[in-house]
């Protein structure tokens, strides 16, 4: 079983589509000190390269409602798990993880 999987995803990887991330520059990504996430231009570039993608920017308002509140709650729960998994990043207040959580107001 593993051999078939390895053949399918190695050698060109035609069976699996590779994500086309936009270039890591100031236009597409925020620096760590400013929240460490993708900018709106970066999200648009990603969605252009990956049709059908549902990537969105961070939920940064104080009291979101509806689906945006649910997205924030979900992100905060996932990133809390990363804080447990990467204690070195969790201790560093300037890590990308901590800065992103601060931007999302977790």
Buried (B, 14 or more C-beta within 10 A) or exposed (E): EEEEEEEEEEEEEEEEEEEEBBEEEEEBBBEBEEBBBBBEBBBBBBBEEBEEEEEEBBBEEEEBEEEBEEBBEEBBEEBEEEBEEEEEBBEEEEBBBBBBBEBBBB
